Amino acid sequence: MKLFLKGAAGALLISVVTSTSASAGVIASACVRSDREAASWRMCTCLQHVANQSLSRADQRLAAKFFRDPHMAQEIRTSRARSHEIFWERYKAFGDTAEVMCKGV
């Protein structure tokens, strides 16, 4: 019986971890995988929450790439493409909101 309960508890733990990882958004996932010192799970989920409120899924996928390639953010910011200019306005608003909402997390 004890062996069965340990197995069931292990399966439940795996299920919870898997569903949590699967439900994490692209911003939180990229943040957690980054090598930034401030990238705690709480901070990353806060950033994801703000992203869910202010960025489309496509915007989130693009922004998540900045964690891996920060230079890409600079390229997008200085791009003359109108789509990049529009994205950057939304991304800057996201950053401003995240700074306020996630401060001290």
Phi, psi and omega in degrees: 000317180298320180297319178297315180296320178297318179296318179294319179296319178297318179295320178296316179298315179298319179298316180295313180298317181295315181291325178294315179295320182292328182273350178295138180283173184294327179293310181299317180297314179294322179297312181297321180285345183289164181264018181286138183298323183276005186278067175278162178301319180297315179296315182295320178289328175296314177301320179296318179300314179296318179299320179298330181276335191236348182235143174290169178298321178296317177298319180296319179297319178293314181297325180298330179294337181294333178295323181275326184225081182302330180296331179299323178299317179297320179296317179294316182299322184265000180294147177269356180293131182300322180297324178289321178298316180294315177302315185297325176299315179293319181295320178296318177298319175302312180299318179296316179294316180298323179299320179284311186288328187257006180297131178081004180282000000 
